[in-house]
Amino acid sequence: MSRLLIVGSLEGELGAAARVAIARGAKLAHAEGVAAGLGRLRSEGADLALVDLRHDVAWLVGALHAERIACPVVACGHAEDADAAVRAIEAGARDFLPLPPDADLIVAMLEAAGAEPPPEGPIARDPAMLTLLARATQLARAEASLLITGESGTGKEVLARHIHALSGRARGPFVALNCAALPETLLESELFGHEKGAFSGAVASRKGKFEQADGGTLLLDEIGEMDPRLQAKILRVIQEREVDRLGGTAPVRVDVRLLAATHRDLTAEVSRGRFREDLYFRLNVLALHIPPLRGRPADILPLAEHFGARYARANGLPQRGFSPQARAALLAHPWPGNVRELENCVHRAVLLADGAEIGLDAIELTQPRQPEAPVGAPAPQPSPALRITGLVGRKVEEVEQELILETLTHCLGNRTRAAEILGISIRTLRNKLQEYRAAGIAVPPAPGQAPIALPFG
């Protein structure tokens, strides 16, 4: 269940936002002011915070940064609050939510924060996925650690939530943390929590993800990106069933089932010295591998129909089927971005389609990667969409920026896939994108995170 914190009075328009979130399955927490909101985030955490602009949003964002609490903040107000909204976003708020609230916009913000769980279990019709789900049902009853592998975009978190819902811990919390999304110092505090005074800005004690997941399930997504120093600490938690908060003097017992997910080949990472072998064996007690979408073709059309219905509802459009030509195109595409790419493609198609059904002209597909040429064959020319010309006389920084942004556009905003193609770490890519944003350069949004324009000039 997603966790939403609302800071401000629930008697007015923020109350309407709260009702929309609850109707979508969110677990609501409330604080009247930013100081009380900070206290709730220290003790309970949240996936998203909506803060009334009548309160000091910039102060709350600064306090969260100082205490290493990773929670996206959305400022809420009216069009006449333009100056306050700009100040809040400049201070680090993620977005601005105009009041009165729009239900679809709230849902989009929850999805962008990774807070809204899927409304149902995995969509599967292909024999390969049906076999996998049968095995997942069997393993869900266990208490041992479980490693989920598969290419980016195959649905590893969806499967993890499904396993939690079928387990004996279903009444407990499900907490997910993307290990690639946070710098090492912030990730450590997010995982293990901290005591008051543990570092500059730690003005109060705070529970980490392990403690927040006590009695339930913790998913460590993209664990292959984790620094080896933190890997050693994770290993100790698994062995001892206790965590040491930053600055703490005594360990804290935790009862958590640990799920881990990665798109990397951890055996290869172990051989290269990038991942601890002892931690790999601790995580790999049980294992599930999700096949890529091209390896389960019978799932393509059911998933497309599911996403088509979802985004038709979200955008107030009639639900339409796919034309025979569109269905053939969907089945023929190799889907290098897997289910995430399919979802983005269908979302665009729902918005672009004109007529009684979604036709081929609304299906915009990325160009498939060229197959490897035989040894000795001339090297293939790069795709025009990715070719960078006129290099002479240009600065390295300019060429690098163009390459990164073109690759990110090619990957439909998928940061992990773009980092793989570029041969850099996800952390390096995120740092580069942050530099570009600070310089006023447009950056392609992540999948499911459409840019939200402020309702003022």
NULODREN-402775 format. One record per residue (C-alpha): residue in three letters; x, y, z. Coordinates in steps of 0.02 Angstrom, whole numbers, plus 32768, in hexadecimal, padded with zeros to 4 digits. Layout:
N
ALAXYZ ...
***
This chain:
457
MET800080008000 SER804780AB7FCF ARG806B812A8056 LEU803881DF803E LEU8058826C80BB ILE7FEE830980AE VAL802C83A48109 GLY7FA384248123 SER7EEB842B814D LEU7E7D839E810E GLU7DE08408811D GLY7DFA845E8075 GLU7E3A842B7FCB LEU7EC883C0800E GLY7E408354805A ALA7E0183327FAA ALA7EB282FE7F78 ALA7EB78289800E ARG7E1382377FDB VAL7E5382197F2A ALA7EF281C97F6D ILE7E93815A7FE7 ALA7E1D81237F5B ARG7EB880EF7EFA GLY7EF380817F8A ALA7F6D80F87FDE LYS7F8E80F38099 LEU7F7981A580D8 ALA7FDA81FF815F HIS7FB682B38191 ALA8011834281E6 GLU7FD183F28204 GLY807B844581E9 VAL8129842681A3 ALA81788403824D ALA80F7837D8272 GLY810A833D81C0 LEU81C6832A81D7 GLY81A482C78274 ARG812F82508217 LEU81B18237818E ARG82388212820E SER81D2818C8265 GLU816A814281D8 GLY81AD817B8130 ALA813F81998097 ASP814181817FDC LEU810382327FB9 ALA80DE82D0801C LEU805D83527FE4 VAL807E83F6803F ASP800C848E8041 LEU8069852A8005 ARG80288587809B HIS80AD852880FA ASP816A853880E6 VAL818884B7805D ALA823D84EE8044 TRP826284D280FD LEU821D842180F6 VAL827E83F78057 GLY831E843980A6 ALA830083D78146 LEU82E2833680E5 HIS838483518085 ALA83E583778123 GLU83A482DA8179 ARG83BB826D80DE ILE8302824280D3 ALA82D48215801F CYS821F82488005 PRO81E382AD7F6E VAL8185834B7F9F VAL80FA83987F35 ALA80C484497F5B CYS800784687F53 GLY7FB2850F7F35 HIS7F4D857F7EC2 ALA7F8285DD7E26 GLU7F95867E7E8B ASP801A86247EF4 ALA8091862A7E5E ASP8122867E7EB9 ALA811A86057F4B ALA811085717ED4 VAL81AC85AA7E77 ARG820B85BF7F1A ALA81D785117F53 ILE820F84BF7EB1 GLU82B385207EB3 ALA82CD84DF7F64 GLY82BA842C7F29 ALA820084027F24 ARG81E083847E99 ASP814083CD7E51 PHE80B084457E68 LEU7FFC84067E7D PRO7F7B848A7E50 LEU7EE384957EC1 PRO7E5884617EB6 PRO7EAF83BB7E94 ASP7E9C83577DF4 ALA7E85829D7E18 ASP7EEA82637D81 LEU7F7982D77DB0 ILE7F8082907E60 VAL7F8581DF7E19 ALA801182117DA2 MET8076825A7E32 LEU805F81BC7E99 GLU809981547E06 ALA812E81C67DE5 ALA816481B37E9A GLY815880F77E8B ALA80D580FC7F12 GLU803A80B27EC2 PRO803B7FF47EBA PRO7FEC7F9D7E26 PRO7F327F807E41 GLU7F407EC77E1C GLY7FC07E3D7E0D PRO80307E1E7D77 ILE7FDC7E107CCD ALA80117D677C85 ARG7FD37CF97BF8 ASP80767CB47BB4 PRO80A77C057BF0 ALA81527C457C27 MET81047CC77C9B LEU807C7C527CD9 THR81037BD67D0B LEU81647C617D62 LEU80CA7C9C7DC2 ALA80A47BEB7DFA ARG81537BDF7E40 ALA81447C8B7E8F THR80A47C537EE7 GLN81017BBD7F2D LEU81967C257F68 ALA81297CB07FB1 ARG81037C46804A ALA81BC7C388076 GLU821C7CAD80E8 ALA82C47C9F8091 SER83127D2D802D LEU82E37D2F7F76 LEU83407D787EE1 ILE82DB7DB57E4A THR833D7DCE7DAA GLY830E7E0B7CFE GLU832D7E967C82 SER82FA7F477CAB GLY823F7F637C95 THR82097EAD7CA6 GLY81A37ECC7D44 LYS82127E967DD4 GLU81BD7F077E54 VAL81117ECF7E18 LEU81457E1A7E37 ALA818D7E477EE2 ARG80E87E987F17 HIS808B7DFF7ED8 ILE80FA7D8D7F42 HIS80DC7DFA7FDB ALA801F7DF67FBF LEU80237D377FBA SER80957D248051 GLY80717D108108 ARG80AE7DC4811D ALA80267E0F80AE ARG7FDA7E6D8141 GLY80837EBD8164 PRO80D27F4C8102 PHE81227F3C8058 VAL81B27FB68049 ALA82187FCD7FAA LEU82BA802D7F94 ASN8316804C7EF0 CYS83CE803C7F1D ALA840380937E7C ALA839B812E7E99 LEU83F881737F30 PRO84AD81A37F55 GLU850A81327FCD THR84FF81A68066 LEU844381BC8052 LEU84278104802A GLU847A80CE80CD SER8408813E8134 GLU8370810480D0 LEU839A804D80F2 PHE83CE805081A8 GLY838A80F381EF HIS83E981678261 GLU83ED81AB8311 LYS83E482618343 GLY848D82B38329 ALA84D1822882B9 PHE850482AB8239 SER84ED83628217 GLY843283808205 ALA83FA82E28260 VAL838E833D82DF ALA832482A5830B SER832981E88302 ARG82E081978266 LYS82B380E58235 GLY8301809D8197 LYS82AD802E8116 PHE82D87F8F8175 GLU827B7FCC820E GLN81EC801281A7 ALA81D77F658158 ASP81D77F0B8200 GLY81597E7D81FA GLY814E7E88813D THR81B87E8580A0 LEU82477EF48066 LEU82767EFC7FAD LEU83247F3B7F83 ASP83147F657ECB GLU83B07F767E5E ILE841B7F2D7EE9 GLY84A57F107E6A GLU84C77FCC7E6E MET84E97FCD7F2A ASP859480007F6A PRO85F97F6D7FB3 ARG86047FC2805C LEU85487FC2806C GLN85427F108029 ALA85A37EDA80C4 LYS85247F2F8134 ILE84937EDC80D9 LEU84E87E3480F3 ARG84F27E5481AE VAL84387E8081B7 ILE840C7DDD815F GLN847A7D7881D4 GLU84517DCD8279 ARG839E7E098258 GLU83C87EB282A1 VAL83FB7F5E8261 ASP84717FE182A3 ARG842F8090828C LEU84AD8114825C GLY84ED815A8300 GLY849480D28364 THR84DC807C83FD ALA84747FDD83FA PRO84327F71836C VAL83777F6D8344 ARG83247EC58323 VAL82C17EB78281 ASP824F7E31823A VAL82557E49817E ARG824E7DD880E6 LEU82CD7E19806A LEU82AF7E1A7FAF ALA83357E5C7F39 ALA83297E867E80 THR83A97EAE7DFB HIS83BC7EB77D3E ARG84747E8A7D4E ASP84C67DDF7D48 LEU84FF7DD67DFD THR856E7D3E7DDF ALA85CF7DA67D60 GLU85D27E397DD9 VAL861A7DC57E60 SER86A37D897DEB ARG86D07E3E7DC4 GLY86D87E697E7D ARG86457EE27E76 PHE85CE7E7B7EE0 ARG85F17E187F7E GLU85E97D5D7F63 ASP85AB7D3A8014 LEU851C7DB67FFF TYR84EF7D6A7F56 PHE84DA7CBE7FA4 ARG84737D078033 LEU83FE7D5D7FBA ASN83F57CCD7F3F VAL83A97C4D7FB5 LEU830F7C537F45 ALA83107C9E7E97 LEU82977CD07E0D HIS82C77D0E7D60 ILE82497D747CFD PRO825B7D557C41 PRO82627DEE7BD0 LEU81C27E1E7B77 ARG82057DDD7AD1 GLY82137D327B28 ARG815B7D307B59 PRO81007D6E7ABE ALA80557D317AF7 ASP805A7DB97B7E ILE80707E4B7B05 LEU7FBB7E657ACF PRO7F6C7E447B7C LEU7FE57EC27BC7 ALA7FC27F3F7B3C GLU7F067F2F7B58 HIS7F1F7F437C14 PHE7F857FE27BFF GLY7F0D80227B7B ALA7E7B80137BF4 ARG7EDF80617C83 TYR7F1580FC7C23 ALA7E6C81127BD0 ARG7E1E811E7C7F ALA7EA9818F7CBE ASN7E92820A7C2E GLY7DD482047C24 LEU7DD781B37B78 PRO7D6D81247B34 GLN7DB880787B41 ARG7DEA803C7A93 GLY7E347F9D7A4E PHE7EC87F8E79D8 SER7EB57F7B791D PRO7EFA7EDB78CD GLN7F8C7F3E7885 ALA7FB47F8A792F ARG7FAC7EE07982 ALA80227E9878FF ALA809D7F27791C LEU809B7F0C79D8 LEU80BB7E5279C3 ALA81497E6D7947 HIS81AB7EEB79B0 PRO823C7EA47A1A TRP82177F167AB0 PRO82C87F397AEE GLY827A7F9F7B7B ASN82057F0F7BA8 VAL815F7F2F7C00 ARG81907FE07C2E GLU81AD800B7B77 LEU81087FBA7B48 GLU80AC801E7BCD ASN80F680C27B8E CYS80CD80937ADA VAL8017806B7B03 HIS800681097B6D ARG803C81727AD7 ALA7FCA810F7A63 VAL7F32812D7AD2 LEU7F5281E87AC9 LEU7F7A81ED7A0F ALA7EF3817879CD ASP7E6481C4796C GLY7DD281547944 ALA7D7480BE7984 GLU7E148059799F ILE7ECD807479B9 GLY7F1B806A790D LEU7FCA804D78CE ASP7FE9810878B8 ALA7FDB811F7976 ILE805E8099799C GLU810880EC79A9 LEU8192806B79BF THR824B808179E1 GLN82C1803F795E PRO83027F91798D ARG83BB7F8079AD GLN841E7F3D791B PRO845A7E88792C GLU85137E6C7942 ALA85707E5D789D PRO85DB7DC2787A VAL86937DCD78A0 GLY86EC7E26780F ALA864E7E7A77CE PRO864E7F3777BC ALA860B7F917855 PRO85567FCA7842 GLN853480847839 PRO84E080CE78D3 SER842780F578CD PRO840481A7788F ALA83A581C47932 LEU844481A77996 ARG84C981E7791C ILE85298280795A THR857682E378CC GLY85E7837A78C2 LEU8658834A7953 VAL86ED83B2791C GLY86F384587976 ARG867C842579FF LYS86A384107AB7 VAL86A683637B06 GLU8623839B7B84 GLU85AB83CC7AF9 VAL85BF83267A9E GLU85AB82C57B41 GLN850D83257B6B GLU84C183057AC0 LEU84ED824C7AC7 ILE84A182377B74 LEU83FF82927B4A GLU83EC823A7AA1 THR840781917AF3 LEU838B81BA7B7D THR830981ED7AFB HIS832A814C7A9B CYS830980EA7B3C LEU826681487B5D GLY82AE81967BFA ASN82E480F07C47 ARG837D81247CAE THR83B980747CD1 ARG83B4803E7C1A ALA840980DF7BE1 ALA849580C77C5F GLU84B080177C1D ILE84BE80547B69 LEU853280E37B9A GLY859F80717C04 ILE859280DE7C9F SER854580C37D4A ILE849380F97D6E ARG84D7816E7DF4 THR854A81C57D76 LEU84B981D97CFE ARG844982247D83 ASN84D282A07DB4 LYS84E582D67CFE LEU842982EE7CEA GLN842583557D89 GLU84AD83C67D42 TYR844B83DB7CA0 ARG83AB84087CFC ALA840984887D65 ALA844784D67CC3 GLY839484E27C82 ILE83A584547C04 ALA830A83EA7BE5 VAL831F83357C1D PRO82AC82A87BE1 PRO823B82727C72 ALA824581C47CBD PRO81C081467C85 GLY811781717CD0 GLN8156821D7D07 ALA8110829B7C8E PRO814E834D7CAB ILE80CC83B47D06 ALA80BD84687CCB LEU809A84EF7D49 PRO7FF7854D7D28 PHE804F85F47D19 GLY80CE86447CA7 
***
